[in-house]
Amino acid sequence: MSTMQPVLEVHGIGKAYRYYGGEWRRVLSWFGLPVKPREERWTLQNISFAIQPGEAIGIVGRNGAGKSTLLKIITGTLKPSRGRINPHGRIAAILELGMGFHPELTGRQNVYQAAGLMGHSREQIDDVINDIEAFAEIGKYFDQPVRTYSSGMQMRVAFAVASAYRPEILIVDEALSVGDAYFQHKSFDRIREFQRQGSTLLIVSHDRSAIQAICDRAILLEKGQIIKVGEPEEVMDFYNALVADKENSKIDQIKREDGKVQTISGTGEASIEEIALYNAKGEPVEFIGVGEPIELRAKVRVFADLETLVFGYGIKDRLGQIMYGTNTWHTKQVIEHPHAGDTYAFTISFPANLGVGDYSVQTALVDRDTHLTANYEWMDLALIFNVVNINKSQFVGCLWSDPVIQIEKLT
Amino acid sequence: MKGMLLATWHYRHFILSSIKNEIATRFARSRLGGAWMILHPLAQVAIYALILSAVLAAKLPGIDNRYAYAIYLMAGMLSWSLFAEVFARCLTVFIDNANLIKKMAFPRIALPLIVTGSALINNLLLFTAILVVFSLLGHFPTLTILWLPLLLLVTLSLAIGMGLSLGIINVFIRDIGQVTPILLQFWFWLTPIVYTSGMLPQNHRELSLLNPVTGIVMGYQSILVYGQSPSLTILLYPTLLAIGSLILALFLYRRASEDMADML
């Protein structure tokens, strides 16, 4: 990988919005007059990264962190105030679908317009027009004015054009909705197909499962700067902690012996001192049989007088997708007014109705149903366990759903 | 500059089909469709020819046709309408296409070319209508109309150069877009279109040549009304100003392009 030439290099990108306190002053500054901007607001600073061919990169960050600005600079609609971009290959963006569709023109005419706007020649469009028509699946509407389309049909045509040619770099806004569930699947299949054929993906999303399922790496933006790059799970855990970041709060990431990174964040007003899994005999275990009854035991110490204390946990698979999670707010077991120095033991019993594989447990000590109002301690990868199939019939999937199969011979 | 020309060539199909679509969508869902393209300018010209000649049957020196004034007026209008349309559309071309500019990456030069192309086609149709009406009035142009493409080029360059220069500033200072149409009205009356420059007092006559459109309009009039070649000395000043304004527009665009998408 490292010897290959990067398909996209971003060198020290910065973007400043300059305010001149009067637009005539801005105009004068173009003519070289010494007019200094009254204020410079940097929405992006020092952004550098390189992407290898075929990689899938997730860009995450809060609203206003600079994700859209960065993407617009990469696609070329905005110019950076500093730094430069070296793309090696065509960049296509599936961000603003249906831009520039004219309601009075037919779908076909709009396809020629839109593909022309993307820089394709008439011959190139002639080559793919039938594929576009077939992919959009809107039948005879393709030759009728776009004003007669439903919004879903417009989306279909727009996506079909935007993805008609395989680009070297494809930028996708994951939150993008492309019509009904059927077409949504169809369009993501096409995106994955591009990736298999070697296209690099750049995905913007808030959805951790999408980022973790598709991406090889993730980049976390905060206040216009890259604050973390790495494995999607590690970055998403950090992002999750960041969302709850308040004053007096800290975020730690500790490398575990197995190479995974544990993220602990929070104000520290309550903390988990011990956490472990136990089997039915009360022995601590790491390997668990499918369907075996187990207990998650956690010892929590309180360091300050609090209004409420809620314990939450979630079991995640190796991709970081949550299999199951709840908290004592939802089970109506909130601890009211705990005092500094109190300790509590939480014991959660449940059957390990999980598929074979590695799982991790995340824990949360919070004040109510989310960790956004007060986050005393949030720990990702608090512990890791393995589910093995000891005494069940062979099955696939991430869930043990004990079946009863009846077969009758009818003739 | 070279990049701009290459991009234009690369996007030629897009530019041409955009011009075509712009015209097609203007008449979409109308019964007569494309026929309106001819009917509009024809009606405009017919109004001048019939009403103005009947009411203001003023004689022009050097031409003995009872429709002389109408013919003079049409020649001037042909020139002015091209200048005014291209100028006014270039003034707002960036604001009108703000969404596209903010969200798609494509050579921006395509936008003024599209509005210019569509204005040019309108003007050619007006020219056709004028030729038809001229022949009905018994006035036939001479071979001097071969000078028209040159005049057309000067008109377009001046209109694009000035329109885009103001259009770029208009992105940042929107008052430009409000005040310019008013100034355009004054400008029309400062140009010898409804009157002849011969009607002006001597000192005003020279002053009116400071207006670059005067020379162009006078060129059209000498070709279409008098059948004479245009005066190249009078055209020199508009040509230089046209080149200068194009350079200014290019310079302003280079300087403003970083901020432009931010401000739209």
Boltz contact constraints between the chains, C-beta under 6 A:
constraints:
  - contact:
      token1: [A, 17]
      token2: [B, 262]
      max_distance: 6.0
  - contact:
      token1: [A, 23]
      token2: [B, 172]
      max_distance: 6.0
  - contact:
      token1: [A, 23]
      token2: [B, 173]
      max_distance: 6.0
  - contact:
      token1: [A, 26]
      token2: [B, 172]
      max_distance: 6.0
  - contact:
      token1: [A, 27]
      token2: [B, 169]
      max_distance: 6.0
  - contact:
      token1: [A, 30]
      token2: [B, 255]
      max_distance: 6.0
  - contact:
      token1: [A, 75]
      token2: [B, 105]
      max_distance: 6.0
  - contact:
      token1: [A, 76]
      token2: [B, 105]
      max_distance: 6.0
  - contact:
      token1: [A, 77]
      token2: [B, 105]
      max_distance: 6.0
  - contact:
      token1: [A, 77]
      token2: [B, 261]
      max_distance: 6.0
  - contact:
      token1: [A, 78]
      token2: [B, 261]
      max_distance: 6.0
  - contact:
      token1: [A, 79]
      token2: [B, 258]
      max_distance: 6.0
  - contact:
      token1: [A, 96]
      token2: [B, 103]
      max_distance: 6.0
  - contact:
      token1: [A, 99]
      token2: [B, 103]
      max_distance: 6.0
  - contact:
      token1: [A, 99]
      token2: [B, 104]
      max_distance: 6.0
  - contact:
      token1: [A, 100]
      token2: [B, 100]
      max_distance: 6.0
  - contact:
      token1: [A, 102]
      token2: [B, 25]
      max_distance: 6.0
  - contact:
      token1: [A, 104]
      token2: [B, 25]
      max_distance: 6.0
  - contact:
      token1: [A, 104]
      token2: [B, 28]
      max_distance: 6.0
  - contact:
      token1: [A, 105]
      token2: [B, 21]
      max_distance: 6.0
  - contact:
      token1: [A, 116]
      token2: [B, 13]
      max_distance: 6.0
  - contact:
      token1: [A, 116]
      token2: [B, 14]
      max_distance: 6.0
  - contact:
      token1: [A, 117]
      token2: [B, 104]
      max_distance: 6.0
  - contact:
      token1: [A, 117]
      token2: [B, 106]
      max_distance: 6.0
  - contact:
      token1: [A, 121]
      token2: [B, 13]
      max_distance: 6.0
  - contact:
      token1: [A, 122]
      token2: [B, 13]
      max_distance: 6.0
